[in-house]
């Protein structure tokens, strides 16, 4: 095959492989509370499976034509990607929470095992494609040109795939459609690569039929207990946000098990906004880091605060809070004196010149992916620079989700920046 065609295939395989890795991480987050374990487990399995696939290709290429090895790898990768989704649904009993039973080592081992059984086969198969393309390049004198050129194309394709999966495919098409698209692309490339091999071409077309019959669009993305109803869902780069009616509570959830707030907790959530505002003599400007349902932030307009800034990093959270929690947050985002900022709270405060009389930081799980930055010394120093003279900063803590050691670390860090501190419980 001409080198240009091989470059395109190498880039396409890299794009599809990295897209699938991103989508698998999103899927794993539905049962792992979006901790760093989901990223680490999937990444580990992908790296090991790619290496194993390359080793398998080295053995097959001794007796099989490179184009056939590559095409067969693509067919298996396409079909296994969809089979892996249904295997994941079955092994997690319909996306039930994958909790710790007998210590961290056992927990991580189970996660890696789950990743190996679900994401591993497709990744191993796709790992055999690039070595086959090297062999198909036809360079007899030196391996440097095929390895260098095709690996560069593969890596660039992978970088593009990561961006497309996180910021285009999942938000626009959805996770399940993304898996389906990747599988179909694998199989179409396999069919194109084997025009002279009817058996492989037929296998690729049979794979397309099987993928359609398996239909990943039917796979559930939300685990609902008996009596619960899904009101709405939205997929984005940060995860899957849902509104679930439990019968006596309407909850806003991120990735199935992270409950951001609910109607049943309306009184307590509003108090989280009222307490710091009432401690200030005359709050004119207030900022809330983390919107969730918007109930806490709604306390500011209710008390006559002139300007309220609500900072939320997940746009889908803000959108569903507006459409489904308006009756509890007093249509917060429809008010002219309220401004929504879709950004990371730490980054926004570091970049803005606005100062606030009161800044309220919501309950963030310290071990949740990226949330630890909101308890860092640099974060608190940034907050102190954005407080007006006589300003007040309130940091709510999820004590039920923190160890004593974690609490003490946060408390010491807080005391290192703010000279006058009171503890409320």
N, C-alpha and C positions, 0 to 999 in steps of 0.2 A: 504493500500500500504506500502511496505517496506520503512523505513525512508530514505534510500539512494536514492530511486527514488524521494521522496519528496524533498530532498536536491537539486537534479539536476533540478527539475522543478522550485523550488524557485529561484535558481541561474539564470536559463534561463529567468524567468519572469523579474527578476531584470535587467538582461542584456538587454533584449528587451525594457523594459520601459525606462531605462536611454538612450539607443541608440536613441529611438524616441524623447526624450526630446532634445537631442543635435541636431537632424535633424530638429525638429520644430523650434529651435532657428535660425538655418541657413535659413530656409524658411522664417521666419518672418523678417529676416534681409534684404530680397529682397524688402520689402516695407517700412521698418523703418529706412533705412540709417545706419543699424548696430549699433544703439545706445544702451546704457544700458537698454533702455526700452524694447527691444526685449527679452533680457535675463530675466529681472525682470517679465515681463508679463507672459511668458511661465512658468517660475519657480513657480510663484504664482498659476497659474491655475493647474499645476501638483500637487503641494502640497495639495491644497484644494480638487482636484478631487480624489486623492489617499485616503484622509481622508473620503470623501463622499462614495467612493467605499467600504472602510472597514466598514463603518456604515451600508451600504446596505447589505453587506455580513452577518453582525451580525443578521440582521432581517431575511434574507433568510435561514440561517443555523438552525433556529428554526424549520423549516418545510421541508427543502430540504437537501438531502444527500450532504456532503461536496464535493465529487468528481464531482457531477453534477454542483454545484455552480462554482467550479473552471473551469470546462470545458466550461460552458456557458460564463463565464467571458472572457475566452481566445478567444472564437468564436466572441463575440461582439467586443473585442479589435482589433482583426485582421481586421474585415470588416470595423469598424469605422475608423481605421487608414487611409484606402484608401479613404473612403468617405470624411474624413476630408480634404484631399488634394484638392479634387475637390470643396468642400465647400469653402475652402480658396481662390481658384482661382476665384470662382464666387463672393464672398463677396468683394474681392479687385478689381473686374472688370478687371481681367487679369493681376494682379500684379501691379496695379497703385500705385503711392506713397501715403502712408497713412499719410497725413500731419495733422498739428494742425489747428483747425478752431476757437474754442471759449475758448482758454486757456488750461493750462496744465492738470487740473483736468479732463476736458472733453476728452482730448486727451488720457490720460492714461486709462480712463474708456472705451473708444472705443477699445483700444488695448487689454485690459483684456477681454472685451466682445468678440472680435474676437477670442482670444485664447480659451475662454470657448466654443464657438460654434464649433471650428475646432479640437483642440487638446483635449478638455475636455471629450467628450464621450468615446473615447478609453482609456484614462487614468483612468476614473472612473471605467470602466469595469475591467481593469487590477488591480485596487486597491482592487477588491473583491477577487482576487485569493489567496493572501497570507493568509488572515484569514481563507479561506476555507482549505488551506493546513495545517494550525495549527490544525483545527478541525479533519482533516483526519489523523493526526499523531497518534491518538488513545491513547494518554497519559491521563489516568484517574486521577491519584493521584495529579499531579501538572502540571501547564501550563508553568512552567519555561523552561523545556527542549524543547518542540516544538517551543515556542516563541523564545528562545535563539538561537537554532540551525538553524531553518529555516530563521529567520531574518538575522542571520550572513551570510548564504548562499545567501540570496536575496541582501544584501548590497554589498557583494563581487562581485556578478554578475553585479550589477549596476555600480560599479567602472570599471569593465572590459568593460561593454557596452559603457561607456562614452569614454574610450580610443579607442576602436575599431571603434566607429562611427566617431569620429573626425579625426583619423589618418589612418584608413584603409578603412572603408566602403565608406565614402564620396569621398576621393581622388581617390580610385581605381574603385569603382562601380558607384559612382554618387549618388546624393541625392534621385532621384526618384527610382532608383533600390534599394537603402537602405530601403526606405519605403516599397517597394514590398517584399523584403526579410524578414523584420520584420513581416509583415502581414502574410506571408506564414508560418513562424515559429510559430506564435501564433496559427494558425489553425491546423498545424500538431501536435503540442503538445496537443491541445484539442482533436484531433482524437485519439491520443495514450492514453490519460487519460480516455477515455470512451469506452473501448472495449466491455463492456457488455450492453451498452445503444445505441441501434441502432438509436434512434431519434437524440441524440446528435452527434453521429458519422456522420450521414447523414447531420446534420446541418453544421458540420465542413467541410465536403466535398463540400457541396453547397456553403459555404463561400469561399472556394478555387476557385470554378468556377466563383463566382461573382467578386472576386478580379482580376482574369485574365481578365474578361470582362471589368472591370473598367479601367484596364491597366494604372497605374500611370506614366508609361514611356512616355505617350502621353502628360502629363501635361507640360505646358510651364514654363520655369524658367527665361525667360527674357521678359520684357515688351518693345515692339518696337512700336514706333510711326509710323504713315503713312509715307512711303518713306524710313524708316530705314531698314537696312539689317544686320543680324548677320553674321559676318565673322568667328568668332571662340569663343569658350568658354572653360573654364577649372575650375574644382571644386576642392577645397582643404579645409584644416582645417580653413583657414582664411576667406573663403567665395567663392563666384562664380565670376570669372573674365571673362569679355567678351570684344571682339573687335567688335564695332558696326560702320557701315558705314551709316552716316546720309544723304549722298548725296554730301555734301560739306565739310565733316569733318570725319576723321576716329578717333574714340574715344576709349580709354582704360578705362573700367569701372569696379568697384568692387561693387558687390551686387546691380546691376541695376542702382542705382542713384548716386553713388559716382564716378564722372568723374575724373580720375587720370591725364588725359591730352589728347591731340589730335593733329592731323596734322594741323588744322586751327590755332592753337595757337603756331605753331612752332617758330615763331620769338620771342614771349614773353618768351616762355619756355627756349629758348637758352640764352636769356638775363639774366635769373636767374642764369645761370652758368657763363656767361661772366663777369657780373658786379663785383662779388667778386674776381674773378681771376685777372681782370685788375687792381684792387685796390692794389694788392700785387706786389712788385717790381720784384720778381723772383720766382714764384711758381714752385716747383719741385714735391711736393707730394700734392695731393688733395683728399679729401674724400667727398662723396655726400651721405647724409642720406636720403634715399627714392629715388628709381630709376624712378618709373612710366614708362613713355615712353622712358626714357633715353636721351631725347633731351637736357635737361639741362646739364647733365653730359658729353655729347658729346662735350661741349665747351672746356673741359680740354685738350683732345688730339689735338683738332684743334689749340690750343694756344701753343702746344709743351710741355705740362706738362709731366714730365718723368714717373710718376706713378699715376694712378687714381684708387681709390678704390670706388666702388659703393656698398652701403649697402641697401638691400631690404628685408623686413621681409616676404613678400608673394612670394613664389617661382613661383607661376603661373603668377604673374605680370611680373617677369623677363623673363620667358619663352615666353610669348606672345609679350612682347616688342622686344625680339630678332627676332621672326619670322614674325611680322607684322609691325614693325616700323623701320626696318633697313634702309629704304630709307630716313628717317627723322633723325635718330640718328647716321648716318654714320657707320652702322654695329658696334656699340660700343662694344658689348660683344664678337666680333670676333677679337678684337685687342689684341696684346700681352702685351701692356702697360696698359691694363685695367683689373682690378680684381673684380669679383663679389663676394660679401659676402652675403649669405642668412642668415640673423640673425636680431635680434632686434638692432637698431642703438645704443641705450644706453648701452646695454649689451656688444656689440662688442667693443665700445670705452673704456669701463671700463676694459675689459680683455686684450686688445692689448697693446703692448709696442711701437708700431709705432707712430711717431709724424708726423703731417701734417702742411704744410704751410698754407693751406686753407681748412676749413671745411664748407660745405654748408648744411643747414637743410631745407628740402623742406616745402611746404605749408601743414600743418597738421591741421585738424579740432580739436580744443581743446576738444570739447565734444564728439568726436568720441571715440568708445571703445578703451582704452589703449593708445590713442594718447596724452592724457594729460601729461603722463610721460615725453614726449619729450620737454615739456616746464618747467619742474620742476627744482628747484635749484640744485638738485643733478646731473641732466643731464648737466646743464651749467658748473658746477664745473668739471665734467668729461671731457667735451670738452676743458676747459681751460688747463687741464693737458696734453692733447694730441696735443696742438698747439706748434709748434717749435718756437724758439725765433723770434719775429717779425711776428708771425702767425696771421691769420685773421679768424674770425668766422662770418658767415652770416646766420641769421635766417629770412627766409621769413615768412610773416604772411598773412593769408587769412582774410583781414579786412572785406570783404563782408560777412563773416561767424562768425564774432566776435562782441560782444557788447563792448561798451566803457569800461565797468568795466573789462571785460576779457582782453582787450588790455592793460589796465593799470597794471593789475596783472602781465602779461607777461613782460611788460617793466620794472617794478620795480624789478622783479626777475633777468632779464638780467643785469640791472645796479648794482645789488648786487654782481655780479661776475666779470663783465668786466669793467675796469675803464675808457676805452676810447671807446665811443659809438657814432655812427652817425645814424640818421634815414633817410631812403630813401623812396620816394613814387613816 
